[in-house]
Amino acid sequence: MLHYAVVFFVIALIAALFGFGGIAAGAAGIAKILFVVFLVMALVSFLINVMRG
């Protein structure tokens, strides 16, 4: 999940470099969503491991 967030972030940077503002904004939005999903899943995984012992 984190890998895909980084990939979309790099796509956003490259698109912004070449002046494709709409594509850059879309890729950056997707990267943000994927990063938040990654953080939530990591937190849930951490809490489950703590509960198990």
C-alpha positions, 0 to 999 in steps of 0.5 A: 500500500505504501509502495503505491502511495509513493508511486502515485506521488512520483507520478504527481511530481513528474506530471507537475514538472511537465506542467500537467496540473490536472493529472498532478492533482489527481495523482497527488490526491490518490497518493494521499488517500493510499497513504492514509489507508496505509496508516490506518491499516498499520495502526490496526495491525499494531493494535491487534499485535499488542492485544495478542501479547 
